[in-house]
């Protein structure tokens, strides 16, 4: 591995150009760019850079596969992952696999820029959007079975009275459960609750609840 070298892997030329400018400003020498997964793996094997910036969704090889190959061929390379996807399962998998930093593409560039010296010194960083998503997942795991039932029914458009009739409880009891689950997952409307349920795959429309 060569000190202060970097490889950029992203299938969008404009994004690669922006990342190159940031890395160069941080004192890194960008030695190669890759526009697809297979090219990224080849560049990692060839250069064994100090830093790899990796788009998680590229043609020919999924980013998580490129990540694994990078760890195999150049285990000392620091890896900063960018994701346009908000799947908490994927983000958790990357964090658990040892990504040095993970950012959503919607995160501010300043967060990425500020992370570079920290990552190069051995710190692990989660961008603000990633932290928010993973915190939401932790909250979801605390929901009771009854709260999950009610979440499913709210997301299907039922009101408290209809849900109470379906579950054999009062509308007031449903309201209490609904208030508790919204507090746990930090949402403030039925629309936000539906978005969360869809994102996390919590809807079970084939099951009678």
Backbone torsions as a table, in degrees:
resi	resn	phi	psi	omega
1	UNK	NA	134.9	-179.4
2	UNK	-98.7	136.2	-179.2
3	UNK	-63.8	138.2	171.4
4	UNK	61.0	28.8	172.9
5	UNK	-106.7	155.6	-177.4
6	UNK	-144.0	148.4	171.2
7	UNK	-121.1	136.1	179.1
8	UNK	-110.3	126.8	178.3
9	UNK	-121.9	109.3	178.7
10	UNK	-161.8	141.1	-176.2
11	UNK	-86.7	3.8	176.9
12	UNK	-110.8	120.1	-175.5
13	UNK	-62.1	-38.7	-178.8
14	UNK	-65.6	-37.8	178.1
15	UNK	-67.5	-41.9	177.3
16	UNK	-59.5	-41.3	-180.0
17	UNK	-62.4	-44.0	179.0
18	UNK	-63.9	-42.2	178.9
19	UNK	-66.0	-40.4	178.4
20	UNK	-57.6	-44.3	-179.6
21	UNK	-61.8	-41.9	-179.9
22	UNK	-66.9	-44.7	-179.3
23	UNK	-65.0	-41.4	179.1
24	UNK	-62.9	-41.7	178.0
25	UNK	-63.1	-27.9	179.2
26	UNK	-85.2	1.9	176.3
27	UNK	92.7	12.2	179.3
28	UNK	-95.3	148.8	178.9
29	UNK	-101.9	108.4	-179.7
30	UNK	-77.3	110.3	-173.7
31	UNK	-95.6	-15.0	-179.6
32	UNK	-163.7	153.5	173.5
33	UNK	-129.1	144.7	179.8
34	UNK	-128.3	140.2	-178.4
35	UNK	-108.0	-0.8	174.8
36	UNK	-149.9	170.7	-173.7
37	UNK	-64.8	-42.1	-178.7
38	UNK	-66.1	-40.1	177.6
39	UNK	-64.8	-38.0	179.1
40	UNK	-61.1	-45.3	179.5
41	UNK	-60.9	-42.4	179.6
42	UNK	-62.9	-41.9	-179.6
43	UNK	-66.9	-36.4	178.1
44	UNK	-66.3	-44.8	179.7
45	UNK	-63.4	-37.8	-176.9
46	UNK	-73.8	-42.5	-170.5
47	UNK	-103.2	-23.7	-175.7
48	UNK	41.6	63.9	-171.9
49	UNK	-73.1	164.6	174.5
50	UNK	-71.0	-31.1	-177.3
51	UNK	-138.8	137.6	172.2
52	UNK	-121.6	128.0	168.8
53	UNK	-103.4	127.3	-166.7
54	UNK	-128.5	119.4	170.6
55	UNK	-76.3	131.1	-173.9
56	UNK	-77.7	-14.1	-179.3
57	UNK	-125.7	100.0	179.2
58	UNK	-134.1	159.7	177.7
59	UNK	-64.2	153.5	169.4
60	UNK	75.7	-29.6	176.9
61	UNK	-154.3	126.6	-178.0
62	UNK	-63.4	149.6	-178.3
63	UNK	-57.4	-35.8	-179.9
64	UNK	-66.7	-30.6	176.2
65	UNK	-72.9	-40.0	175.7
66	UNK	-61.8	-40.9	178.2
67	UNK	-57.5	-47.3	179.5
68	UNK	-61.5	-41.4	178.9
69	UNK	-67.4	-36.2	177.4
70	UNK	-62.8	-42.9	178.1
71	UNK	-65.1	-33.3	-179.4
72	UNK	-70.9	-47.5	-172.3
73	UNK	-89.5	-23.8	-178.4
74	UNK	-145.8	71.0	-171.6
75	UNK	-61.4	-21.2	-178.9
76	UNK	-87.8	-7.5	179.2
77	UNK	-66.0	130.3	171.8
78	UNK	-77.0	138.8	-176.2
79	UNK	-124.4	121.1	173.1
80	UNK	-105.9	121.2	-176.5
81	UNK	-101.5	136.2	171.7
82	UNK	-112.6	135.3	-179.6
83	UNK	-132.0	130.4	170.2
84	UNK	-88.6	-9.2	179.9
85	UNK	-95.8	147.6	-177.0
86	UNK	-112.3	21.4	177.3
87	UNK	-64.5	117.2	-179.7
88	UNK	-68.3	-26.6	176.1
89	UNK	-62.8	-45.1	178.6
90	UNK	-65.5	-46.0	-179.3
91	UNK	-63.1	-40.2	177.6
92	UNK	-65.1	-38.9	178.6
93	UNK	-62.7	-43.2	179.3
94	UNK	-65.1	-43.9	178.8
95	UNK	-62.7	-42.6	179.8
96	UNK	-68.0	-28.4	-179.9
97	UNK	-78.9	-9.7	174.8
98	UNK	102.0	23.9	174.6
99	UNK	-58.6	135.8	-177.2
100	UNK	-74.4	-29.0	175.3
101	UNK	-156.3	146.2	177.4
102	UNK	-133.8	129.2	177.7
103	UNK	-129.7	145.6	166.2
104	UNK	-80.9	148.9	-179.9
105	UNK	-65.6	-18.4	178.0
106	UNK	-85.1	-8.7	177.2
107	UNK	-64.5	154.7	178.9
108	UNK	-66.4	141.3	179.5
109	UNK	-61.1	-29.3	180.0
110	UNK	-60.7	-34.7	179.1
111	UNK	-64.1	-43.5	177.7
112	UNK	-64.1	-48.2	-178.5
113	UNK	-58.7	-43.5	-178.7
114	UNK	-68.7	-22.2	-176.9
115	UNK	-79.1	-20.8	-170.3
116	UNK	-58.5	-53.5	179.2
117	UNK	-62.8	-31.4	178.7
118	UNK	-67.9	-44.5	178.4
119	UNK	-63.2	-43.0	-178.5
120	UNK	-66.2	-22.4	178.1
121	UNK	-92.3	2.3	173.9
122	UNK	106.5	0.4	178.9
123	UNK	-79.1	153.3	173.9
124	UNK	-108.2	135.3	-171.2
125	UNK	-127.5	137.6	168.6
126	UNK	-115.1	127.7	176.9
127	UNK	-63.3	161.0	-175.9
128	UNK	-59.1	-40.1	178.3
129	UNK	-65.4	-38.1	178.9
130	UNK	-66.9	-43.8	178.6
131	UNK	-58.8	-43.3	-179.5
132	UNK	-62.2	-43.3	-179.6
133	UNK	-65.1	-44.9	-178.8
134	UNK	-69.1	-33.4	174.8
135	UNK	-64.3	-38.8	178.0
136	UNK	-63.6	-40.0	178.8
137	UNK	-61.7	-43.3	179.1
138	UNK	-59.2	-37.6	179.8
139	UNK	-68.2	-41.0	-179.6
140	UNK	-58.8	-38.0	-178.1
141	UNK	-64.4	-16.6	-179.4
142	UNK	-90.7	-5.3	-179.2
143	UNK	-66.8	140.5	175.2
144	UNK	-77.4	167.6	178.4
145	UNK	-60.4	-40.1	179.3
146	UNK	-66.2	-40.3	178.2
147	UNK	-63.8	-37.1	177.5
148	UNK	-66.8	-38.5	175.6
149	UNK	-58.7	-48.5	-177.0
150	UNK	-67.3	-38.6	175.1
151	UNK	-56.4	-45.2	-179.8
152	UNK	-61.7	-43.7	-176.9
153	UNK	-72.6	-38.0	174.8
154	UNK	-60.7	-44.3	-178.7
155	UNK	-64.7	-23.4	176.4
156	UNK	-83.5	-2.6	174.4
157	UNK	98.3	7.0	179.9
158	UNK	-78.6	145.4	175.4
159	UNK	-89.5	176.8	-175.1
160	UNK	-60.1	-40.4	-178.6
161	UNK	-65.9	-43.1	179.5
162	UNK	-65.3	-40.4	179.2
163	UNK	-65.0	-42.2	178.2
164	UNK	-59.8	-42.9	178.5
165	UNK	-63.9	-39.1	179.6
166	UNK	-65.3	-38.3	-174.0
167	UNK	-97.8	-6.3	179.4
168	UNK	75.5	32.3	177.8
169	UNK	-131.4	170.0	-178.8
170	UNK	-76.6	158.5	176.1
171	UNK	-61.6	-33.3	178.9
172	UNK	-65.0	-41.1	177.6
173	UNK	-63.4	-42.1	177.1
174	UNK	-60.5	-43.4	-179.5
175	UNK	-61.1	-39.8	178.0
176	UNK	-63.0	-46.1	178.3
177	UNK	-62.3	-41.7	-178.0
178	UNK	-64.5	-42.3	177.7
179	UNK	-61.8	-43.5	-179.2
180	UNK	-64.3	-44.2	-176.7
181	UNK	-70.3	-34.9	178.3
182	UNK	-67.8	-35.6	176.3
183	UNK	-65.9	-42.4	-177.7
184	UNK	-63.0	-40.2	-176.6
185	UNK	-98.1	4.5	172.8
186	UNK	58.4	51.3	171.0
187	UNK	-122.1	162.5	-171.0
188	UNK	-130.0	7.8	179.2
189	UNK	-155.1	162.8	177.3
190	UNK	-63.4	-33.7	178.7
191	UNK	-63.9	-44.0	177.8
192	UNK	-64.5	-37.0	179.2
193	UNK	-64.5	-41.9	178.0
194	UNK	-63.7	-44.1	179.3
195	UNK	-59.9	-42.4	179.1
196	UNK	-64.4	-45.1	-178.7
197	UNK	-62.3	-40.9	178.0
198	UNK	-65.9	-44.4	-178.0
199	UNK	-62.7	-37.5	-175.5
200	UNK	-92.7	0.5	179.6
201	UNK	67.0	35.1	-175.7
202	UNK	-91.1	-9.9	-178.6
203	UNK	-78.9	134.2	176.4
204	UNK	-127.1	82.1	-173.2
205	UNK	-79.1	-7.8	-178.6
206	UNK	-93.3	-5.7	-175.2
207	UNK	-110.3	135.6	172.2
208	UNK	-76.2	124.3	-178.1
209	UNK	-111.5	NA	NA
